[in-house]
Amino acid sequence: MAERSWSFSKAFRSIFSGPELITEDTWDELETALITADFGPDVTESILGRLRADVERHRVTEVKEMRGMLRDAIEERLAAYDPTLRLSERPAVILVVGVNGVGKTTTIGKFANYLTAFDKRILVGAADTFRAAAVEQLGTWAERAGVDIVKPQQQGQDPASVAFQTVERARSEGYDVAIIDTAGRLQTKGGLMDELSKVRRVIEKQVPVAEVLLVLDATTGQNGLAQAEAFIEHAGVTGLVLTKLDGSAKGGFVLSVQEKTGLPIKLVGQGEGIGDLTGFTPHVFAAQLVG
C-alpha cells in the first residue's frame, strides 16, 4: 500500500505523544481510540489485555515504548489471515460480488489495472446485466485500465451466459486472468444467490473459480458487513476487498471484519484514482494505523 497519513491514526499519535509515563488515563484513552476506530468491544478488550500483559512482563513504564507493542499486537492478528491472491490457474477466474453502491464495478477496473503491473493479460466480463449502467461503467474502466472486456450481446442477457463467454474467450485467447462482475441486487436475496450459484456452475464447466472476492465499503463499517452476510453465507467468498478506506475513521474495521468473517482482506482501495487499489500488507497497515 502507498505510504500516506490516514486520518484514523491521529488518535493513536496523540496518545503516544502525550505524557511520558503510563497511567490509567493512558489505558482509558487507548480504549477510546480503539473503539472509535471501529475495532469493536471484543477485539479492543483482547488487544488491551495482551498489551497490559506485555507491559507488565517487560516492565515498561513509558508511553512511547507501548507504540511498537501495540503495532506488533495488531499486525500479529492481521497476519493470521493469508492475503495472497490465488492466480495460479490459467486463466484464473475471479468473481467479484457485493451489494450495489460499494464500488464493485470501479473496483474491478482498478483491480485489472493493478494486475497489469505484474504483466498479466486481463479480460473482464460484464455479467451484471441487470443494470445497463454497470455494463457501460465497466467498459469505461476497462478502457482506462487498458484491458479487454466481454459485454452482453443484447440487453438483459443471462448473466451466466456472459460469464461463460468471458471464460471461453479467456481460455481460447490465452488470458492470464478473467475478472467477472456480478449483480449486487435482484428482487430477493434468494434470487440473487441462486443467480450467483448459476454463474459459478456455468464457469466451472470450463475451469475452477480461483477467487470470489466480496467488496465492502469501509466507511459503512459493521453496517456494511451486515448487508453482505448473505454473500458470505451463500456465495463461496474467498477474500475481501475494502473500498473507500482513505478518508475513513474506521481503521479497526480492517481487523474486526477479518475476525468476524474468517476471511482474509486481499485488496484495499485508498482513493478514487485508477491506481488507488493495492494488495493488503498487514505490516504496512499496522504501521500506518498506529504511526
N, C-alpha and C positions, 0 to 999 in steps of 0.2 A: 504494500500500500504506500502511496505517496506520503512523504513527510508533511504534516500540516498540523496546525494547532486546532484541536477540537474543543468546542465550547464546553462540553461536559467535563473536561479535565480541570477547569478553573477552580472548582470547589476543592479538589484534592490539592492543587498547588497552593491554595490559600492556607489549608491546614498545615502543610509541610513547610510553609514559610512563616508560620506563627511562632508562639512561644517555644523555647528550646527544649524544655523538659516535658515529658509525657505526664498528663494529668487525666483525671476522669473526664474533664471537659474535652480533651483530645479525643477520647473514645466516643463521646456523645456527638461531636462534630463529624467524626468519621462515619458513624452510623447514619446520621442525617444525610451525608453526602452520598452514601451507597444507596440508600432508599430513594433519594431524589433522582439518582441516575438510573432508577428502574432495575436495580439488581433483584428486588423482591425481598420480602422479610426472611424467607428461609435461607437464601443464598447469602444475604447480608449477615445473618446470625452465624452461619457456618464460617464465613471468611473472618469475621471478627474473633470467633472462637479460636481459629487457627493462629491468627495474628497475636492474640493475647498470650497463647501458649508459647509462641516463638519468642515474643518479647521477654517473657519470664525466663525461659530456658537460657537465652543468650544474655540475660541481664542487661537488656537495652534500656536506657533511660532518656535518650534524646529523640525528639520527634523526627529529625532528619534521617535517623537510621531506620525508621519504620517504612520509609518510602520504598526502598528496594525490597523489603519483606512483603509489603502489600502487592507490589508489582509481581513478585515471584508467585505469590499465592493465587493471584488472578490468572497469570499465564499458565500455571500448572493445571488449573481447572479448564481453561480454554483448550489447552493442548491435549486433553483427554479424548478429543474427537478429531478424527483424521480429515483434514480439509482437501485432500488430494482429489482432483478430478479424474475419473476413470475414462481415459481416452484411448485405451489400447486397441479396441476393436476398430476395424476399418470397413465401412465407416462407423465411427462412434456416434450413435443416435441419442440425442438428448431431448427429452420432452420438458418444456417449461410450462409450469402450471401456477395458478394463483387467482385470487378474486380480481375482478376488474377494478382498475384505479390504483393498483400498487406499482405501476410502472413496468408491467410484464413485457409489453411489446418493445418499449425502448430498451429494456434490459437485454433483450435478445440482440438488438443491433449493437449495443456496447460489448456484449459477450463475443459476438462474431468478430468485432474489431480487435478485442483483446487476444483472441486466438490467432488472428492473422500475424500477430507479432512473433508467434512461435512457428511461423512458416507452415501453418495449417491451411489447407484448402477447404473453405467453408461453404455449405449450402444451407439456406434457411427455407422453412416451409410454412406458409401462411394458412394454417389449419384452423384458425379462429374465424370460420366462415360465417358466424352468426352476426359479426359486426363488419360491415363493409369498410368502416373507418380503420379497423385494425389491420386489414389487408393493405390499405393504402399507406398507413403509418409504417408498417413493417417494410414495405417497399422503399420508402424514403430512407429508413435507417440502413437497410441493406445496401442501398446505393452509396450512402455516406461511408459505410464500412468497406466498400469495395468488394462485396461478396454477391454471389448469385442467389436467386430466390425462385421458389416454385409457388405460383399463385393459383387460386381456384380457376377452373376453366369457364365456370359460369357462376353467377351469384347464387349463394345458398348451397353450393356443392357440399356433399357429405364430407365432413372433416376427416374421417378415416381414409377416404379416397385421396385427399390431398396429401395426407401423411404417407400413404402408400406410394404415391407418385414421387414424393420427395426422396424417400429411401431408395426407390427403384433407380432414380436418376443418380443419386449419390453413389450407389453401387456400380452402375454401368459406366459412370464417367470418372470414377476414381477420386471422389472427395474424401477428405480425412474425417470431417465431422458434419453431421446433419442436425441442425437445431430446429425444433418444431414448436411453433406457437400453438396454444390451445385456448379453448373458450374459458372465460372466467365466470360466466353466469348463463344459466338456462332457466326454464320455468321452475324447476325444482332441483334441489341438491342431488336427489337420486338420479334425475335425468342427466345431470352434468357428469356425475361419477360413472354412470353407465356409458356415456359418450366417451369419456377418457379411457375406460376399460376397452371399448371397441377399438379406439385408435391404437392402443397398445397391442391388442391382439393382432391387428392387421400388420403393424410394423414387424412384430415378432414372427410372422410367417416368412420374413426375409432375413432379419438379423435380430440379435438381442437388443433390448434397450439398455444403453450404458448408464444413463443417469436420468432421474426425474427430479428436476430442480424446482422447488417451491419458492416463489418470490414473495417477500414480506416487506411492508413499508415500516421502516424502523421508527418513524415518528408516531405511529399509532400504538407501539408497544404491545402490551398484553391484549388490547382490544383487537389488534390485527391478527394476533395469534389465534384468538378465539374464532375469528372469521374463517381462518384457514384450517380449522380442525378436521373438517370433512376431507380435505385433500390429504392430510397426514394419515387419516384413518383408512382411506379407500384408494388413493392414487399411487401407492407404492413409492412414496417420496424417498429419495436417497440423500438429498442435501438441500441446504437453504441458501437463498440469495437475499441479502438485506439491502434495500434501496433507501435513498434519502437519509443517509447516515451523517452527512456533513454538518447539517445545522441542528442535529438532534441533541436534546438533553438526556437521551435515553441510552447512554453507553452501556449500562448494565444489562440492558435487554439482550445484548450480544451474548452474554454469558448465560443468562436465565433461559433464553429461548433454546439454547443447545441442551440444557439440563432438563427442561420441561418436555422437549420432543424426543430427546435421544438422537437427534440428527445433527450432523456437522454443518457449520457455516462454510460454504465453499467459495463464495464470491461476495464482495461488498461494493455498493455504489456510493460514491462520495460527492457527486455533483451532477450537473446537467450535461456536461460535455461528453462526447463520444469516447474519450479516453478515461473517463471517471469511473470505470468498473475494473476492479483488480481482484486477484486471488486473496484469500484471507490468511494472514500470518499472525498467530497468537502472540508471538514475542513482540512484534511491532505494535499490535493493537494495545497490549497491556502497557507498553512503554508510553504510548500516546495518551492513554486514558489517565494514568497516574502522574505522568510528567517526569 
